[in-house]
Amino acid sequence: MSTKRTIRTIRTIRTIRLMGLGASRYQRQRRRQRQRGAAAVEFSLVLIPLLILAFGIVEYGRAIYHYDIVAKSVRAASRFVAAYDPSDSTSFSDAAMQARCLAVFGKTTCDTDAAPLAPGLTTSHIKICTRASVAQCPDLRTTDVQNVATGTGTGTIQLVVVRIEGYQFGFLGLPLTGAGTSLQFNAISSVMRGI
């Protein structure tokens, strides 16, 4: 009986040691180190997709932000230039230049040391089209900006189109996002009723 009891006790001790309950300090420490290595490998496998996702969110978030800035500046410029009569060429050409500065710098004066609202935006990107200057916007037809009759006795409405064409948004170049070096926005335009 004592041999059976001894064998059973030895098996119990082996089972306890396999489960780690009676393991020595050295064995427990080695087991923890192996687990740390596994956690590091798992973390590195998950980290790569998370970084790609984070970098992509940052890059495309910046692109949407810059698009919004450019769209708002076009609306402000079209509101400004709509207050001038296109048939008065002197005042309208001055207003058109001020509207270009407003769209690029956020103010009606073009300072050479001022930073543009969006990086890389220049006054050459701004096109202002009326019925008389529809040639500046090649995809517009004269009928798109024609003076609209509002009824008898009320006159006609002058339409003014301000647009930004050829603006290149520059990505930061964050790795693994799939974004190139730049993205050209489509033409962003705003149509306002003039006086």
Buried (B, 14 or more C-beta within 10 A) or exposed (E): EEEEEEEEEEEEEEEEEEEEEEBEEEEEEEEEEEEEEEEEEEEEEEEEEEBBEEBBEBBBEBBEEBBEBBBBBBBBBBBBBBEBEBEEEEEBBEBBBBBBBBBBBBEBEBEEEEEBBBEEBEBEBBBBBBBBBBEBBEEBEEEBBBBEEEEEEEEEEBBBBBBBBEBEBBBEEBEEBEBEEEBEBEBBBBBBEBE
